[in-house]
Amino acid sequence: MSIAVLGSTGSIGRQTLDVARQLHLPVQALTAGSNVAEMARQCREFRPSLAVMSTPELAEALAKQLQGLPIAILSGKAGLLAAATAADTVITAVVGMVGLEPTLAAIAAGKRIGLANKETLVCAGELVMAAAKETGAEIIPVDSEHSAIFQCLAGCRDRQQVKRLILTCSGGPFYGMTRDALAGVTRAHALRHPNWAMGAKITIDSATLMNKGLEVIEAMHLYAMPLEQVQVVIHRQSVIHSLVEFTDGAMLAQLGSPDMRLPIQLALTWPDRKPCPAPALDLLQCGPLTFDRPDMEAFPCLGLAMAAAKAGGTAGAVLSGANEVAVELFLQDRIGFSDISRLVEQALDDVPQTAGPNLAQILEADRLARQSVIAHAGG
């Protein structure tokens, strides 16, 4: 089995390559945004047939560092699409809307997709799942929560026996703070996640709880569940990664250390399980496990995501596109923490929503949402 890693220089991408190294998996294609130095290092170690950078200039810089190696170097969207169909299994670890079209290309080619890109299902879940059903492409979630549900449902013969899916949430670095107190938090504070080492965008999404809202929408599409059957609970320890409750009241949970290499490896090897480089969970050391309700008033992004989930259509694309730009503005210190939810809510009000959208309508909704955020952020 060969693999392609879209977004190989990011947090999920690097951990995927760590797993590939341990399992001695051939790496067929790698893609990155702007980190030429790390991409060159990865190419020298894994010797893919194809390497992709985001722009022609960065691709040229990479080519200079890889002179003499038999690696094709491409750039931009065309490169991403080529990489998405270059191997048996594709890990989509790119961040943002850029991951949608490569994922659709991999599905069209009947590949196995280890899905780590949230925007794909949030923006185009109906389109993506219908395409996968048509081609027989496998979509195996890499997010720890969805991997947990995937595992808990593995022995379920009848989905009618599922009462609800329960997504656990660490609460992020600001758990317990009021909405007024959150108005003054900084980028540095927001990037200090208590349990997980992740990229900047997803870490901020965890701080606002938008990440959990996006996962609610993903769960609805992955497991064909209505919003009413998907619940979020705060679980500070990040030991239970999610649960499934059945109609008889029984619950199944998946436990493990907070290390993304476990769900990444499962997506690569399923239905087989192999020794993993992630440390095993020690039940005698993890301490008490606690649960709480999320504070929807202090963290309105979760409520906005649920409203978008209920609306359906292009609402997910508007939510995702607006949030992506707002988070980037926050990381640039151009807006405050509480402005993220304000700007997302404004975009949901501004952009007309379409039911049963096609790809062009989804991309247009994303564009208009981004435009709305920039206009109302004043920059």
C-alpha positions as CSV (number, residue, x, y, z in Angstrom):
1,M,0.0,0.0,0.0
2,S,1.4,3.4,-1.0
3,I,0.3,6.7,0.6
4,A,0.1,10.3,-0.4
5,V,0.1,13.0,2.3
6,L,-1.6,16.3,1.4
7,G,-0.2,18.9,3.9
8,S,2.9,16.9,4.8
9,T,4.8,19.7,6.6
10,G,1.9,20.4,9.1
11,S,1.2,18.8,12.4
12,I,-0.9,15.9,11.0
13,G,1.3,15.5,8.0
14,R,4.5,15.1,10.1
15,Q,2.8,12.6,12.4
16,T,1.5,10.7,9.4
17,L,5.1,10.4,8.1
18,D,6.2,9.2,11.5
19,V,3.6,6.4,11.2
20,A,4.7,5.7,7.7
21,R,8.3,5.4,8.9
22,Q,7.4,3.0,11.6
23,L,5.3,0.8,9.2
24,H,7.7,1.1,6.3
25,L,5.0,2.4,4.0
26,P,6.0,3.7,0.6
27,V,5.2,7.4,0.2
28,Q,4.2,8.3,-3.3
29,A,3.3,12.0,-3.1
30,L,3.8,14.9,-0.6
31,T,2.3,18.4,-0.7
32,A,3.0,21.5,1.3
33,G,2.1,25.2,1.5
34,S,5.3,27.2,1.9
35,N,7.8,25.3,4.1
36,V,10.4,24.5,1.4
37,A,13.1,23.4,3.9
38,E,10.9,20.8,5.6
39,M,9.5,19.5,2.3
40,A,13.0,19.1,1.0
41,R,14.0,17.1,4.1
42,Q,10.9,14.9,3.8
43,C,11.6,14.3,0.1
44,R,15.2,13.3,0.8
45,E,14.0,10.7,3.4
46,F,10.9,9.3,1.8
47,R,11.8,9.8,-2.0
48,P,8.2,10.3,-3.3
49,S,7.5,10.3,-7.0
50,L,5.8,13.7,-6.7
51,A,6.2,16.8,-4.5
52,V,3.9,19.8,-4.6
53,M,4.2,23.3,-3.3
54,S,1.5,26.0,-3.3
55,T,3.1,28.4,-5.8
56,P,5.4,28.0,-8.9
57,E,8.0,30.1,-7.1
58,L,8.1,27.8,-4.1
59,A,8.2,24.8,-6.4
60,E,11.2,26.2,-8.1
61,A,12.9,26.8,-4.8
62,L,12.2,23.2,-3.9
63,A,13.6,21.9,-7.2
64,K,16.9,23.7,-6.6
65,Q,17.2,21.8,-3.2
66,L,16.3,18.5,-4.8
67,Q,18.5,18.6,-7.9
68,G,19.5,15.1,-9.1
69,L,16.6,13.3,-7.3
70,P,14.0,11.6,-9.5
71,I,11.0,13.6,-8.0
72,A,8.5,15.4,-10.2
73,I,7.7,18.8,-8.7
74,L,4.4,20.6,-9.3
75,S,2.5,23.5,-7.8
76,G,-0.9,24.8,-7.0
77,K,-4.3,23.2,-7.5
78,A,-3.1,21.1,-10.4
79,G,-0.4,19.6,-8.2
80,L,-2.8,18.9,-5.4
81,L,-5.1,17.1,-7.7
82,A,-2.3,15.0,-9.1
83,A,-1.1,14.1,-5.6
84,A,-4.6,13.2,-4.5
85,T,-4.7,10.4,-7.1
86,A,-1.1,9.2,-6.9
87,A,-1.3,6.6,-4.2
88,D,-3.6,3.9,-2.8
89,T,-4.4,5.9,0.3
90,V,-4.5,9.7,0.6
91,I,-4.2,11.5,4.0
92,T,-5.9,14.9,3.5
93,A,-4.1,17.0,6.2
94,V,-4.3,20.3,4.4
95,V,-6.2,23.1,6.4
96,G,-9.2,24.9,4.9
97,M,-11.3,24.9,1.8
98,V,-8.2,24.0,-0.3
99,G,-8.8,20.4,0.7
100,L,-12.2,19.9,-0.9
101,E,-11.4,19.5,-4.6
102,P,-8.4,17.1,-4.0
103,T,-10.6,15.0,-1.8
104,L,-13.3,14.8,-4.5
105,A,-10.5,13.9,-7.0
106,A,-9.4,11.0,-4.7
107,I,-13.0,9.9,-4.3
108,A,-13.5,9.9,-8.1
109,A,-10.4,7.7,-8.4
110,G,-11.8,5.3,-5.8
111,K,-9.0,5.8,-3.3
112,R,-9.0,5.3,0.4
113,I,-9.1,8.7,2.1
114,G,-7.8,9.3,5.6
115,L,-9.8,12.5,6.2
116,A,-8.2,15.0,8.4
117,N,-9.6,18.1,6.6
118,K,-12.8,19.2,8.4
119,E,-13.9,21.7,5.7
120,T,-14.5,18.9,3.2
121,L,-17.5,17.6,5.0
122,V,-18.6,20.8,6.7
123,C,-18.8,22.6,3.3
124,A,-19.8,19.7,1.0
125,G,-20.8,16.7,3.1
126,E,-23.8,15.7,1.0
127,L,-21.8,16.0,-2.2
128,V,-18.8,14.1,-0.8
129,M,-20.6,11.2,0.8
130,A,-22.8,10.7,-2.3
131,A,-19.7,10.7,-4.5
132,A,-18.0,8.1,-2.2
133,K,-21.0,5.9,-2.3
134,E,-21.0,6.0,-6.1
135,T,-17.3,5.2,-6.6
136,G,-16.8,2.9,-3.6
137,A,-14.1,5.1,-2.2
138,E,-13.4,4.6,1.5
139,I,-13.5,7.6,3.8
140,I,-11.9,6.8,7.2
141,P,-11.8,9.7,9.6
142,V,-8.5,10.8,11.1
143,D,-9.9,13.2,13.7
144,S,-9.6,11.5,17.1
145,E,-13.3,12.0,17.9
146,H,-14.5,10.6,14.6
147,S,-12.0,7.8,14.7
148,A,-13.4,6.9,18.1
149,I,-17.0,6.8,16.8
150,F,-15.8,4.9,13.7
151,Q,-14.3,2.3,16.0
152,C,-17.3,2.2,18.4
153,L,-19.6,1.6,15.4
154,A,-17.5,-1.1,13.8
155,G,-19.6,-3.9,15.3
156,C,-23.0,-2.2,14.9
157,R,-25.1,-4.2,12.4
158,D,-28.0,-1.8,12.4
159,R,-27.6,2.0,12.7
160,Q,-31.2,2.2,13.8
161,Q,-29.9,0.8,17.1
162,V,-27.8,4.0,17.6
163,K,-29.4,6.5,20.0
164,R,-26.8,9.2,19.8
165,L,-23.2,10.0,19.1
166,I,-21.3,11.8,21.9
167,L,-18.3,13.9,20.9
168,T,-16.0,14.8,23.7
169,C,-14.4,18.2,23.9
170,S,-11.4,19.2,26.1
171,G,-12.9,22.7,26.5
172,G,-9.6,24.3,25.3
173,P,-7.4,26.7,27.2
174,F,-10.3,28.9,28.3
175,Y,-12.6,26.4,30.0
176,G,-14.6,28.0,32.8
177,M,-14.1,31.6,31.6
178,T,-17.0,34.0,31.1
179,R,-17.7,35.7,27.8
180,D,-16.6,39.1,29.2
181,A,-13.3,37.6,30.4
182,L,-12.7,36.0,27.0
183,A,-12.8,39.4,25.3
184,G,-9.3,40.2,26.5
185,V,-7.5,37.0,25.7
186,T,-4.5,37.0,23.4
187,R,-3.3,34.9,20.5
188,A,-0.5,33.5,22.8
189,H,-3.1,32.4,25.4
190,A,-5.4,30.8,22.8
191,L,-2.5,28.8,21.3
192,R,-1.8,27.0,24.6
193,H,-4.0,23.9,24.3
194,P,-4.0,21.9,27.5
195,N,-3.7,18.4,25.9
196,W,-3.0,18.4,22.2
197,A,-0.1,19.7,20.0
198,M,-1.8,20.9,16.9
199,G,-1.5,23.5,14.1
200,A,-2.4,27.1,14.8
201,K,-5.8,27.2,13.1
202,I,-7.2,24.1,14.7
203,T,-5.8,25.2,18.1
204,I,-7.7,28.5,17.8
205,D,-10.8,26.6,16.7
206,S,-10.4,24.5,19.9
207,A,-10.2,27.6,22.0
208,T,-13.5,29.0,20.5
209,L,-15.1,25.6,20.5
210,M,-15.7,26.1,16.7
211,N,-13.7,22.9,16.2
212,K,-16.3,20.9,18.1
213,G,-19.1,22.6,16.1
214,L,-17.4,21.6,12.8
215,E,-17.1,18.0,14.1
216,V,-20.8,17.9,14.8
217,I,-21.5,18.7,11.2
218,E,-18.9,16.1,10.1
219,A,-20.5,13.5,12.3
220,M,-23.9,14.1,10.8
221,H,-22.5,13.4,7.3
222,L,-20.1,10.6,8.1
223,Y,-22.6,8.6,10.1
224,A,-25.9,9.8,8.5
225,M,-27.2,11.1,11.9
226,P,-29.5,14.1,12.4
227,L,-28.3,17.0,14.6
228,E,-30.6,15.8,17.4
229,Q,-28.6,12.6,17.7
230,V,-25.2,14.3,18.1
231,Q,-24.2,15.7,21.5
232,V,-21.1,17.5,22.8
233,V,-19.7,17.0,26.3
234,I,-16.7,18.6,27.9
235,H,-14.1,16.0,28.9
236,R,-11.1,17.9,30.1
237,Q,-8.7,14.9,30.3
238,S,-8.9,14.0,26.5
239,V,-8.8,10.3,27.4
240,I,-12.2,9.3,26.1
241,H,-12.1,10.4,22.5
242,S,-15.9,9.9,21.9
243,L,-18.7,7.6,22.7
244,V,-21.8,6.0,21.1
245,E,-25.0,5.4,23.0
246,F,-27.3,2.6,21.8
247,T,-31.1,2.3,22.1
248,D,-30.8,-0.1,25.0
249,G,-28.8,2.4,27.0
250,A,-25.4,0.7,26.6
251,M,-22.5,3.0,25.7
252,L,-19.2,2.2,23.9
253,A,-16.3,4.5,24.3
254,Q,-12.8,4.6,22.8
255,L,-10.0,5.5,25.1
256,G,-6.4,6.4,24.4
257,S,-3.5,8.8,24.9
258,P,-4.0,12.2,23.3
259,D,-1.7,11.4,20.4
260,M,-2.9,11.8,16.8
261,R,-0.6,9.0,15.5
262,L,-3.1,6.4,16.8
263,P,-6.1,7.5,14.6
264,I,-3.7,8.3,11.7
265,Q,-2.4,4.8,11.8
266,L,-5.8,3.2,12.1
267,A,-6.9,5.1,8.9
268,L,-3.9,3.6,7.1
269,T,-4.1,0.0,8.3
270,W,-7.8,-0.6,8.9
271,P,-9.2,-3.2,9.5
272,D,-5.8,-4.4,10.8
273,R,-4.2,-3.0,13.9
274,K,-0.5,-2.8,14.4
275,P,1.9,-1.6,17.1
276,C,1.8,2.2,17.1
277,P,4.5,4.7,18.0
278,A,2.0,6.6,20.2
279,P,2.4,5.9,23.9
280,A,-0.2,3.5,25.4
281,L,-2.7,4.8,27.9
282,D,-1.9,4.0,31.5
283,L,-5.3,3.8,33.3
284,L,-3.5,4.0,36.7
285,Q,-1.9,7.3,35.8
286,C,-4.7,9.2,33.9
287,G,-6.6,10.2,37.0
288,P,-10.4,10.8,37.4
289,L,-12.4,11.3,34.2
290,T,-14.9,14.2,34.3
291,F,-17.7,15.4,32.1
292,D,-19.6,18.7,31.8
293,R,-21.9,20.7,29.5
294,P,-20.3,23.2,27.1
295,D,-21.0,26.9,27.9
296,M,-22.8,28.0,24.8
297,E,-23.0,31.6,26.0
298,A,-19.3,32.0,26.6
299,F,-18.4,30.1,23.4
300,P,-21.0,31.1,20.8
301,C,-19.1,29.5,17.9
302,L,-20.5,26.1,18.9
303,G,-24.0,27.4,18.7
304,L,-23.4,29.0,15.4
305,A,-22.1,25.7,14.0
306,M,-25.2,23.9,15.3
307,A,-27.4,26.5,13.7
308,A,-25.6,26.0,10.4
309,A,-25.9,22.3,10.7
310,K,-29.7,22.7,11.2
311,A,-29.9,25.1,8.2
312,G,-28.0,22.7,5.9
313,G,-27.2,23.7,2.2
314,T,-24.5,26.2,1.8
315,A,-24.6,27.3,5.5
316,G,-21.7,25.0,6.3
317,A,-19.6,26.6,3.6
318,V,-20.4,30.1,4.9
319,L,-19.6,29.0,8.5
320,S,-16.3,27.4,7.5
321,G,-15.1,30.1,5.1
322,A,-15.9,32.9,7.5
323,N,-14.3,31.2,10.4
324,E,-11.2,30.4,8.4
325,V,-10.6,34.1,7.6
326,A,-11.6,35.3,11.1
327,V,-9.1,32.9,12.7
328,E,-6.4,34.1,10.3
329,L,-7.1,37.7,11.2
330,F,-7.0,36.9,14.9
331,L,-3.6,35.1,14.4
332,Q,-2.4,38.3,12.8
333,D,-3.6,40.3,15.8
334,R,-6.0,42.3,13.6
335,I,-9.1,41.4,15.5
336,G,-9.9,40.2,19.1
337,F,-10.9,36.7,20.2
338,S,-14.6,37.6,20.6
339,D,-14.6,39.1,17.1
340,I,-14.3,35.6,15.6
341,S,-17.8,34.6,16.6
342,R,-19.1,38.1,15.7
343,L,-17.8,38.0,12.2
344,V,-18.9,34.4,11.6
345,E,-22.4,35.3,12.7
346,Q,-22.4,38.4,10.5
347,A,-21.4,36.3,7.5
348,L,-24.2,33.8,8.2
349,D,-26.6,36.7,8.1
350,D,-25.0,38.3,5.0
351,V,-24.7,35.4,2.6
352,P,-27.8,34.0,1.0
353,Q,-28.0,30.2,1.5
354,T,-28.8,27.6,-1.1
355,A,-30.3,24.2,-0.4
356,G,-28.8,21.1,-2.2
357,P,-25.9,23.0,-3.6
358,N,-23.5,21.9,-6.3
359,L,-19.7,22.4,-6.1
360,A,-19.8,25.8,-7.8
361,Q,-22.5,27.1,-5.4
362,I,-20.5,25.8,-2.4
363,L,-17.3,27.6,-3.6
364,E,-19.3,30.8,-4.2
365,A,-20.8,30.7,-0.7
366,D,-17.2,30.2,0.7
367,R,-16.0,33.2,-1.3
368,L,-18.9,35.5,-0.2
369,A,-18.4,34.5,3.4
370,R,-14.7,35.4,3.3
371,Q,-15.6,38.7,1.6
372,S,-18.1,39.4,4.4
373,V,-15.5,38.9,7.1
374,I,-13.0,41.2,5.5
375,A,-15.6,43.9,5.0
376,H,-16.9,43.8,8.6
377,A,-13.4,43.4,10.1
378,G,-12.4,46.7,8.6
379,G,-9.4,45.4,6.6
